[in-house]
Amino acid sequence: MADVGGGSVIVGIMCCGSYYSPWTPYTIASIYPVCDKIVVVNAGFDLDNPDPNENEVPLEQVSEDIDHLDIQGKIIEVTDFSDMKRRFPVMTEKEAKEKGASLWFDLRGRNMTRASEVAYKLGAKKVLRIDTDQACYRDVLKLLKPSFKEGNWIFYQYEFVGDVGGELHFLTYPPPASPFNDSVYYYSISEEDWYVGGLAPVIRADRVPCLDIHCAHLRYANPVWLSEEEKFRHFYYRFLYHLWTNEFAAFTDELKTKARKMAEEALKREGVLTSVRPPEVTFYRDPLEYIEEVVLSG
């Protein structure tokens, strides 16, 4: 395991809310072997009946995933914000720009701040931050193609599209060398750190590449065994939430129509054939099997 300094525990932090990513249990399973603790903040809108004033609704499926996967008692699920230190207003990116707000939370920023607070109380000085549309590889050396540029190592992250878990896998834009595909890092945190907006750290952004695991991006992909209805629902809720925060600032009929169209287009999206394999965990229909094989076998 990589030395992240200070002898502190390694805490993974994840934020869930508003829409359920079918990759959530795979993300949890893929970081389970390298983390001492995992903080999962579970809160957001009920997108079936969204109310701007009700944004701390947990996803039942996330809670079920945690109960199913946490064989060693590593995962702390957080749904309570009552004692959160920093309470900036929750608003959309559009609202923040219109109001000229410099300190504000979108739900991701609020949830990430809460996750960081809990991780810090657990003794973490650095956290491994991962999204619920990412899954990590065990064998980094087989997949990394590092290059040295301006004193920084660049890690190539692969973005898959379509159905993952079948015989063919697809690689799509952005390319692996894109600066937006920055894989997995340890982020420093302190008692005074917080995150606003779209997870941009206010205090510091120093980070250290995690040499234990490497990840693929799966935001435009689905497990191959999901039904077409489930695949559509994943994309629809994803676009509904992102359109709300970036463009609409209100849950209008126009927003829902646009989200539905984008979901239909996402299901048809094609990439290019690639020989790069997706993360090992995605080959398990039940990610618990992966955890039992990797963690319990040592």
C-alpha positions in Angstrom: 0.0 0.0 0.0 1.3 3.4 -0.8 2.6 5.6 2.0 0.4 8.6 2.3 2.3 10.0 5.2 1.8 10.7 8.8 0.9 7.1 9.7 -2.8 8.0 9.4 -5.5 5.7 8.3 -6.5 5.6 4.7 -10.1 6.7 4.3 -12.0 6.5 1.0 -14.8 9.0 0.5 -17.7 8.7 -1.8 -20.8 10.8 -2.3 -24.2 9.5 -3.4 -27.5 11.2 -3.8 -30.3 12.1 -6.1 -29.6 9.4 -8.7 -28.4 5.9 -8.2 -25.4 4.8 -10.3 -25.5 1.0 -11.1 -21.7 1.2 -10.6 -22.0 2.1 -6.9 -21.4 -1.4 -5.5 -18.6 -2.0 -8.0 -16.9 1.3 -7.0 -17.2 0.3 -3.3 -15.9 -3.2 -3.9 -12.9 -1.9 -6.0 -11.6 0.4 -3.3 -12.5 -1.9 -0.4 -9.1 -3.7 -0.3 -7.0 -0.6 0.0 -9.0 1.5 2.5 -9.1 1.2 6.3 -12.4 3.0 6.3 -14.9 4.2 3.6 -17.2 7.1 4.2 -20.3 7.1 2.0 -22.4 10.2 2.2 -25.9 9.3 1.0 -28.3 12.3 0.5 -29.9 14.3 -2.3 -33.2 14.9 -4.1 -36.0 12.4 -4.7 -35.9 12.9 -8.4 -39.3 11.1 -8.8 -40.8 14.0 -6.8 -38.1 16.7 -6.5 -38.6 19.4 -3.9 -35.9 22.1 -3.8 -36.3 22.2 0.0 -35.8 18.5 0.5 -32.3 17.6 -0.5 -31.2 15.2 2.2 -33.2 12.2 1.0 -31.0 9.0 1.1 -31.1 6.4 -1.7 -32.4 3.1 -0.3 -30.3 1.1 -2.9 -27.1 2.6 -1.6 -27.9 1.6 1.9 -28.7 -1.9 0.7 -25.4 -2.1 -1.2 -23.5 -1.1 2.0 -25.3 -3.7 4.1 -24.5 -6.4 1.4 -20.9 -5.5 0.9 -19.4 -4.4 4.2 -18.1 -7.8 5.4 -15.4 -6.2 7.6 -17.3 -3.2 9.0 -15.3 -0.6 7.1 -18.1 1.5 5.7 -19.6 4.5 7.5 -22.9 5.6 5.8 -23.7 9.3 6.5 -27.1 10.7 6.0 -27.2 13.3 8.9 -26.0 16.9 8.3 -27.2 18.4 11.6 -23.8 18.9 13.1 -22.0 19.9 9.9 -19.6 22.7 10.6 -20.0 24.7 7.4 -23.5 25.5 6.1 -23.2 27.5 2.9 -26.4 27.8 0.9 -27.2 24.9 -1.5 -27.9 26.2 -5.0 -27.2 25.3 -8.6 -24.3 26.5 -10.6 -26.6 28.7 -12.6 -28.0 30.3 -9.5 -24.5 30.9 -8.1 -23.4 32.7 -11.2 -26.6 34.8 -11.3 -26.3 35.8 -7.7 -22.5 36.2 -7.8 -22.1 33.8 -4.9 -18.5 33.0 -4.0 -19.2 30.4 -1.4 -22.0 28.0 -2.1 -22.7 24.3 -2.2 -24.1 22.2 -4.9 -25.1 18.8 -3.5 -21.8 17.3 -4.5 -19.8 20.0 -2.7 -21.9 19.8 0.4 -21.7 16.0 0.5 -18.0 16.0 -0.1 -17.4 18.5 2.7 -19.4 16.3 5.0 -17.4 13.2 3.9 -14.2 15.1 4.5 -15.3 16.1 8.0 -16.1 12.6 9.0 -12.9 11.2 7.5 -10.8 13.8 9.4 -12.5 12.7 12.7 -11.5 9.2 11.9 -7.8 10.2 11.8 -7.3 10.7 8.1 -4.9 13.4 6.9 -5.3 12.2 3.3 -8.4 10.7 1.6 -8.9 8.6 -1.5 -11.8 10.3 -3.3 -13.7 8.3 -5.8 -16.9 8.8 -7.8 -19.7 6.3 -8.2 -19.2 6.1 -11.9 -15.6 4.9 -11.5 -14.2 1.4 -10.7 -10.6 0.6 -9.9 -8.1 -1.9 -11.3 -6.1 -4.1 -9.0 -3.0 -4.3 -11.2 -1.9 -0.8 -12.0 1.3 -1.8 -13.8 -0.6 -3.6 -16.5 -2.7 -0.6 -17.4 -0.7 2.5 -16.6 1.2 4.3 -19.3 2.9 7.0 -17.3 4.8 9.8 -19.0 6.9 12.5 -17.3 5.8 16.0 -18.1 6.8 19.1 -16.3 7.7 17.2 -13.2 4.3 15.5 -12.8 3.3 11.9 -13.6 0.3 11.7 -15.8 -2.0 8.7 -15.4 -4.1 7.6 -18.2 -7.7 6.8 -17.3 -9.9 4.8 -19.7 -13.5 5.8 -20.4 -15.8 3.1 -21.5 -19.2 3.4 -23.3 -22.0 1.0 -23.8 -22.4 -2.4 -22.1 -19.5 -3.5 -19.9 -19.3 -7.1 -19.0 -19.7 -8.7 -22.4 -17.0 -9.7 -24.9 -16.4 -6.3 -26.4 -15.6 -3.0 -24.7 -15.5 0.4 -26.2 -13.3 3.4 -25.6 -14.7 6.9 -26.4 -13.8 10.6 -26.1 -12.2 12.0 -24.0 -9.0 10.1 -24.8 -7.0 8.4 -22.1 -4.4 11.3 -22.1 -7.1 13.9 -21.4 -6.3 16.0 -18.3 -9.9 15.4 -17.3 -9.2 11.7 -16.9 -6.9 11.9 -13.9 -7.6 8.6 -12.2 -7.2 8.1 -8.5 -5.4 10.5 -6.1 -5.0 10.9 -2.4 -6.1 14.4 -1.4 -4.8 16.2 1.7 -7.5 17.3 4.2 -7.4 19.3 7.4 -9.8 20.5 9.9 -10.1 23.8 8.0 -10.7 22.4 4.5 -14.1 22.5 2.7 -15.4 22.1 -0.8 -17.8 24.3 -2.6 -19.5 24.2 -6.0 -18.6 21.2 -8.1 -16.1 19.8 -5.5 -13.5 22.5 -6.1 -11.4 22.7 -2.9 -11.2 26.1 -1.4 -8.2 25.7 0.9 -5.9 23.5 -1.1 -5.8 21.1 -4.0 -2.6 19.3 -3.4 -2.8 15.6 -4.3 -0.6 12.5 -4.5 -1.2 9.8 -7.2 -2.4 6.6 -5.7 0.0 3.9 -6.8 -2.1 1.0 -5.4 -5.1 1.3 -7.8 -6.1 2.9 -11.1 -9.6 3.5 -12.3 -11.8 3.5 -15.4 -14.6 6.0 -16.0 -18.0 4.4 -16.6 -20.4 7.3 -16.7 -21.6 6.4 -20.2 -21.6 2.7 -19.6 -23.8 0.1 -17.9 -23.4 -3.4 -16.6 -24.3 -5.7 -19.5 -26.9 -7.6 -17.5 -29.1 -4.6 -16.7 -32.4 -4.4 -18.5 -33.0 -1.7 -21.1 -35.4 0.1 -18.7 -32.7 0.1 -16.0 -30.1 1.5 -18.4 -32.4 4.2 -19.5 -33.3 5.1 -15.9 -29.6 5.4 -15.0 -28.9 7.9 -17.8 -32.2 9.8 -17.4 -31.7 10.5 -13.7 -28.0 11.4 -14.3 -28.9 14.0 -17.0 -31.9 15.2 -15.0 -29.6 16.1 -12.1 -26.8 17.6 -14.1 -29.2 19.7 -16.2 -30.8 21.0 -13.1 -27.5 22.1 -11.5 -25.9 23.5 -14.7 -28.7 24.9 -16.8 -32.2 25.0 -15.5 -32.0 25.6 -11.7 -35.6 24.3 -11.5 -37.3 20.9 -12.2 -39.4 21.9 -15.2 -41.1 19.9 -17.9 -38.6 21.2 -20.3 -35.7 19.9 -18.2 -37.4 16.4 -18.0 -37.9 16.3 -21.8 -34.3 17.3 -22.5 -33.0 14.7 -20.0 -35.1 12.0 -21.6 -33.8 12.9 -25.0 -30.2 12.9 -23.8 -30.7 9.5 -22.1 -32.0 8.0 -25.4 -29.0 9.4 -27.2 -26.6 8.1 -24.6 -28.0 4.6 -25.1 -27.2 4.8 -28.8 -23.7 6.3 -28.3 -20.9 4.3 -29.9 -17.2 4.2 -29.2 -14.3 2.5 -30.8 -13.2 -1.1 -30.2 -10.4 -1.4 -27.7 -8.3 -4.1 -26.3 -8.2 -2.4 -22.9 -10.0 -4.5 -20.4 -12.4 -2.9 -17.9 -11.7 -3.3 -14.2 -11.7 -6.8 -12.8 -14.6 -6.1 -10.5 -16.9 -5.5 -13.4 -16.7 -9.1 -14.4 -18.5 -10.2 -11.2 -22.2 -10.1 -11.3 -22.1 -9.7 -7.5 -19.3 -7.4 -6.3 -19.4 -9.2 -3.0 -17.6 -12.1 -4.7 -14.8 -9.8 -5.7 -14.4 -8.5 -2.1 -14.4 -12.0 -0.7 -11.8 -13.1 -3.2 -9.5 -10.1 -2.9 -9.8 -9.2 0.8 -10.3 -12.6 2.4 -7.7 -14.3 0.3 -5.1 -11.7 1.3 
